[in-house]
Amino acid sequence: MKKMKIILGLLVLIFAVSCNQNDELVNTDSQNESQQKLLSIDQVNEQITKAILKNGTFDWKDASDQLLWSAAVHGGNILTIGYGEENESFRTEKSERLSAIKNNIVSSIKSAVAEKATKDVVVFDDNTLNFIDVKVLDLSTVKMLREKSNIRYIEPEGFEYTGEILAQDKSASGCDKSGAYISGSDYGHYGSAHVPWNFYDAKINQAWAYSKGRGIGIGIIDTGVSSSQLNLGYKFDDYYSGRYIRKYGTYVDSWKWWLNVDTHNDGPNDKCSHGTSTASTAAAPYSSHKLVGVAFESNLVTYRGTSDVVLNGYQERRGVSAALRHLGNRSDIKIISMSIGYPWSIGSIKDAVKYAYARGKMIFAAGGTSTSYTNWYGVIFPATMSETVAVTGVEESSSYNECDVCHKGSKIDFTYIMERANNHHQPVLGFYNNQSTYFGGSSVATAATAGIAALVWSRYPYWTRSQVYARLRYAAHFSTKNSNFGYGNINALKAVRGW
């Protein structure tokens, strides 16, 4: 993802450990008192960073009660609790058993905090996904909850990890509204439209002889779409009557972040630029002297579910999980593209991905983009999930090399060429009308691959998701999965034609 600063630590943590036998005989009362102490934000960050450096990732289920409680306190005292059996991420009809499990959790919390006169225990209750957000005040409540059965995960969703952010503040990640001069050597022509240079590498321009994505709906979950880019506005269907773009918002841009995202949000319009670029990549319309998208006759449904590409806040996580739920319920959407993510798993979004997947959606997710100093980290969430198709970007070269800020790893399914020797990335429509820019990382790779899938599905509208995936795999470079680059680059012409 463009300029995405994956918030991982490179700082080596040095701990002095005494071998003195007297130090091993710690007073039990002192130890218990230490474990009851609230950790500072810096201490929480340090413990998470230490786990990442040691294990390569982090999971709240491995955290101590003290760490989990401290993080919750620093995140508005909010815990997200996923309830039910291990694979019960969602429900499609009323379940008395699941309701009883949820009510038991809430009653237990109320009993534990009765003396503290907490008015509202439940902050948010999803009506489809099996999780609730609750308010907790003390460590004993956390301990009690972790001893319960029928709880799949407990996470401090309001806590924002800020350990060792490199180069820039996370809130700017992937956001750049400035345009760029597009070199004439970085695009060709299809009629009067401008074709990005890398479309020729993927043979996308040749695939258009067979399919342009007509009749297929692509859902984009990102930072929204700019109201100032008219080609992703009222001009979207100028050349193809009946084609449509729909824009929605589920991100709650407010200090009242606990508000229901279905009824309180700041609208569908991009304030970052990243979402505008992903929408342009996948489906920008055919227009004279303008850059065209991969599946330029497909329909587009966009959701502003996040403020930037790093899912590091309660508002963003609720916004993305709600967008996944909404798109999962839309019969006109077959493909979902998410060029956003986080270093480790987020329970509520994981539940939402499983819901959309169960509804037949083909979900593409970015493998990860960060600085050249932190792209050593493997594939990020939710691209790590088996329900998603993980994509990363590679250089224009005879051999496979990830782009200078792209992640790679065993979870990757496909790659996409998006970086030239001169470091130019794919040109796309800009944030403002009559503006263009360059767009790179695994973000552009993900949105473009979602567009290629739309070309295939449009050609074979009665195919299942599995058949479309099999065709993408058939048309990719590697016959067996590569340890870092999956099945490699997809030949779009071969994918739509079959030979």
Buried (B, 14 or more C-beta within 10 A) or exposed (E): BBBBBBBBBEEEEEEEEEEEEEEEEEEEEEEEEEEEEEBEBEBBBBBBBBBBBEEEBBEBEEBEBBBBBBBBBBBBBBBBBBBBEEEBBBBEEEBEEBEEBBEEBBEBBEEBBEEEEBEEBBBBEBEBBBBBBBBBBBBBBBBBBBEBEBBBBBBBBBBBBBBBBBEEEBEBBBBBBEBBEBEEEBBBEBEEBBBBBBBBBBBBBBBBEBBBBBBBBBBBBBBBBBBBBBBBBEBBBEBBEEBEBBBBBBBBBEEEBBBEBEEBBBBBBBBBBBBBBBBBBBBBBBBEEBBBBBBBBBBBBBBBBBBBBBBBBBBBBBBBBBBBBBBBEBEEBBBBBBBBBBBBBBBBBBBBBBBBBEBEBBBBBBBBBBBEEBBEBBBBBBBBBEBBBBBBBBBBEEEBBBBBBBBBBBBBBBBBBBBBEEEBBBBBBBBBBEBBBBBBBBBBBBBBBBBBBBBBBBBBEEBEBEEBBEBBBBBBBBEEBBEBBBBBBBBBBBBBBEE
